Amino acid sequence: MLNAFNVIGLGLTIGDALGAASVDSGGSNSGPANPMAGHDVALARRVDKLTMACMAMWELIRDQTTLTEEDLIAKMREIDLRDGSEDGKLTLRVRNCPACNRPVGPRSDQCLYCGADMPSETAFNKSL
Ligand SMILES: [Zn+2]
């Protein structure tokens, strides 16, 4: 059966991939301890939780609407292609400040040059 979460490579959890490497670095004599190991594990757990939340939301939507896995995959591909490349990555674009027209990083809420608030394009980059 077609499954969007496997198509995008989430069949193997990031926790599986990072957890194995991080756990090994903690107590073995195979090399120096990785100071980022705890961050890897915490990040992996967070990604796993977000993946489960996305899966739960999708299954609720699928079960209560006429949308299908194919619809979900088509939408994911459409979003992936918005940056011009079907590579499974979201590449955020530099925007120009509405006040001074200088370039502002995609994750900045304010212009670094003049301090103007940057307009949010979607709920996903809106500050709370
Ligand atoms: Zn500005």
Boltz pocket constraint, residues with backbone or C-beta under 6 A from the ligand:
constraints:
  - pocket:
      binder: B
      contacts: [[A, 97], [A, 98], [A, 99], [A, 100], [A, 101], [A, 102], [A, 111], [A, 112], [A, 113], [A, 114], [A, 115], [A, 116]]
      max_distance: 6.0
